[in-house]
């Protein structure tokens, strides 16, 4: 369910304090946050965040296209390690066989050059 329009986007108050603190500095270090539910607002554009995914912090640089999305959308919590080897064997078996043009002629065949 979405948030009502009259309330506006949710941004964690502690995160807003951190952003205001960094905006005043010339050296903009990444902001470390656990607030994945916070909405990205236009004041965040150009800043870099370290967003916690449950195990590690993922570095993210905020761009204009990200405004309106949640911080957690850019820090995946699950790691895809690939399909099982059985699936790879099945995919290899379904692949088409090479045509006769690409292979060398067998020994003793009529096409073999002498």
N, C-alpha and C positions, 0 to 999 in steps of 0.2 A: 504494500500500500504506500502511496506517495505522501509526501508531507504537504500540508495545506499551504496555499500561496501566501496568505496573509502572515504566516509565521516567518517566511523566508527560509533560505538555506541554513542547515545546521552546520556550524563550525564550532569545534570544541574551544571554550574560552581560553584554556591554557595554551592551545595552539596559536590563537590570535595574539596572545602576549608574546610568544616566541617570535612570531612573524614581525610584529612591531619592533621588537628588540633588534632583529637582524636587519630590518630595513634601514635603521639609523647607522649601521656600521658600513665601512667601506669594504672590508673583507667579509664576504658573505659565506659563512660556513654552512654546511647542510644542517637542516633542522631535523632532529631525531623525534619521531612520533609513533605512538601506538594507536592513535585515533584513526582507524581505517574508515569509520563511518562519517568522517567530516567531508563536507562538500568542498570542491575546489572553487574558490572565488577569484575574481580578477586581480586582487591584491597579491595572489600567490604566483602570478606569471613571472617567469624569470628566476624564481628561487629554486633551490634544490632541497629535496626532502629525503630522509632515510625512513622508509615506511616498514614497520614490523610485519612479517608474514606469519608469525607464530614461532619461528625458529631463528631467523636472521633478519637483518635490516636490508632492504632492497633500495639502492639509490635511484631516485627519480628526479628529472629536471622538468619543471612544469612549463607547458607551452599553452598558447591561446586555445588550441583545440580541446584541451582537457577541462576547460572551465565548465562547470555544471555537473561533472562526474564526481564520483567518490574517490578518495585516496586509495581505498582498498582494491579498486578495480585494476590498478597498475602494479600491484604487488601480489602475484599468484601464491596461493597457499599450498598448492599441490605441484609436485614435480613429475612430469611425464618421463618415464625411463625407457619407453619404447614397448613394442609388442613382444610377445614371447617368441622364442625361436621356432616353435611349431607353426606360428602364423607366417613367419618369413619363409619357411620351407613350402608352405601351401601357396604362397604368392609366387615363388620361383617355379613351382610346377605348373601354374596357370599361365605363365608367360609364354609367348609364342616361340617356337623353335626357329633357329636361323635358317635362312633360305639357302639353296644350293649355290647361289652366286657368291656368297661370302666364304664358303668352305673350299678347302683344297680337294682336288680329285683323289680318290683312293688309288693305292698302288694296283697296277694290273688293269686299270680301267681304260677305256678307249680315249678318254679325254686327257690322259696323262701325256706330257711331252717327253720325248726321248732325247 
